[in-house]
Amino acid sequence: MGSYLRTLKILPVDLKTPVSFNLPKEYSFIKTFLKKYFLESEDVTILTNYKHLVSLVQDREPVSPVPGLTLREAKQVWRNAAHPALQNRHKDLSWMVAHEILPVRAVMHSRGMAKNPICPRSGCNSPETVHHLLWECGAARDLWAKTGPLYFPCLPAGGAQFGYQLAILGVGRGLKDLTAQEFTSLWLTLNVIKDAIWATRNLLVGKGVTVTLHACELKVTSMLQGYRTTIFGRGGR
Ligand SMILES: [Zn+2]
């Protein structure tokens, strides 16, 4: 593989030593990888630096689109779903929500795995989509209305910009003035609320238990305890 490495300037040209002109097949993945991400023309200082290489690849990786969002926003959504401060269950939840594949009834019904697509809350006759469960359904609306003003003092007053995309996916104009720390606190809190909505819905469907709004709020507060040091800093309470 000397010849290939020489063209990338990784190996200095030494005319006294023999080189192989064809890449041995065991090493062909290197060429495939460099070609795929257009890295062959990069400088040797980048090619031999792990961190530079990772950041270039991340920038060039194709972004999976999210319905209703620009590619740039979609990129942010996937970054949010993999936010290093999130617990794994919240990463999974965010990922399934962004893909709209959380196993709610409308999703299950469309795949032939549920008898009906309708929301399980009594008196609610809308199809239970991800959007409905987390945002439109009365139970979700009540919890957002109750918890919003308490937990989001850093958001612009009035809450006019506080819509589905911001609350559920963590993207939107209302966020651009936040510091990284403020965004992390907000994003963790939003995930805890989504988790509480999904968990109480599962209690209703699985065990027939109706969780009151107050109990749901307590669940949010107790789950936030798990994130306390991340949100409030060390020693915070
Ligand atoms: Zn509903």
Boltz pocket constraint, residues with backbone or C-beta under 6 A from the ligand:
constraints:
  - pocket:
      binder: B
      contacts: [[A, 119], [A, 120], [A, 121], [A, 124], [A, 125], [A, 126], [A, 132], [A, 136], [A, 137], [A, 138]]
      max_distance: 6.0
